Amino acid sequence: MSKIGDNIKSAAGNAKAKTARSSAAAREKAAIAFERSKDAATSGVEQSRQIARQAKAKTSAGIEKNPLAIVLGGIAIGAIVGALLPRTDRETKVLGKAGKKINKKARKMAEAAKVAGMSQVDTLGLNGDAVRAQFRELVSKAAVAVKAAGQAASEAAKEKN
């Protein structure tokens, strides 16, 4: 009977040793995989940051090359946002006739600015297509910068988990 007990103890000892070796190997593989994924994530974040820096530099260069296009684009975006905002009841009550006068005056000023801007664009030899193309390029570069920054932020958030 003692021999059976010894065999059971020996088998249990062997199983325990094998389990310990397997556990150690699994931990080691997990640690290696973790380090590799951490390195890949760090590399991805750095690449995203680099792309964002490049996009920023290109956008800055574009702004320096054609500041007028940026100003016109800003005016256009402001006009669109202003047109989309609804008038409030309080605004109508408080401003009344004065509001109508201010609105009329603002429209005249905007039209004058538009005419002056178009005149300046013509003087510089730019046509509408060139300005639109530059504005699209600027918006595209800004979108790339925003996307890269978002990816970098996302990667950084994942890195802390």
Sequence and secondary structure as in RCSB ss.txt:
>XXXX:A:sequence
MSKIGDNIKSAAGNAKAKTARSSAAAREKAAIAFERSKDAATSGVEQSRQIARQAKAKTSAGIEKNPLAIVLGGI
AIGAIVGALLPRTDRETKVLGKAGKKINKKARKMAEAAKVAGMSQVDTLGLNGDAVRAQFRELVSKAAVAVKAAG
QAASEAAKEKN
>XXXX:A:secstr
 HHHHHHHHHHHHHHHHHHHHHHHHHHHHHHHHHHHHHHHHHHHHHHHHHHHHHHHHHHHHHHHH HHHHHHHHH
HHHHHHHHHS   HHHHHHHHHHHHHHHHHHHHHHHHHHHHHHHHHHHTT  HHHHHHHHHHHHHHHHHHHHHHH
HHHHHHHHHH 
